[in-house]
């Protein structure tokens, strides 16, 4: 099978580097794929825009890679005082963590379908880090260490990114007919499929008592209004929930 480097509609030529072009192994594709006269190299996984594409265990591989990157980032910030006891005060440390470490930990994960085991791995890293900032013992309750530092669970951080992510907003405002058709098809055909992006977003919206996705499609707020609404609703929900847990 041979591909050329001409755009199928405009006919413009674009450059593709053979060193950066890879093909993921698949049982369904036995023949070589060529770009011009050169064979595209085949591998078990490839990285595109910071997300690892793999034939098997794609989510698990990405989780492990992201935790490794976040841990390295965390270690690199130790010289500025991000080392728990004897370092910066906990709230300042948490702000630095949210600004530099958390984005690297969760980058691109909002589009992947994560299992409970994979979310648990993220949760363990997040909890250990937050406790370290406050020098709290392992048996400290989640409500205590979150309220003391003004943090929220990693699941909710992921929810915020799934709701505020440009993918959801871009799909909604896009004028691309094919993209709109795909969106409508996913909402109708895959409404009960937990592996699909839109059903997952619908569950998160329902859980946080936000505007339903069908209502969102009809009357879309501005991007700033939508982000502000998400931040306010989630902050209020988790503050009330954590305070209730503390009273128990």
Secondary structure, DSSP 8 states (H G I E B T S, - for coil): -EE-SB-TTT--B----TTT-EEE--TT--S--EETTEE-EEESEEEETTEEEESS-HHHHHHHHHHHHHHHHHHHTGGGT-SSTTSS-HHHHHHHIIIIIHHHHHTTGGGS---HHHHHHHHHHHHHHHHHHHT--TTS-HHHHHHHHT---HHHHHHHHHHH-HHHHHHHH---HHHHHHHHHHHHHSTT-TTSHHHHHHHHHHHTT---HHHHHHS---HHHHHHHHHHHHHHHHHHHHHHHHH-
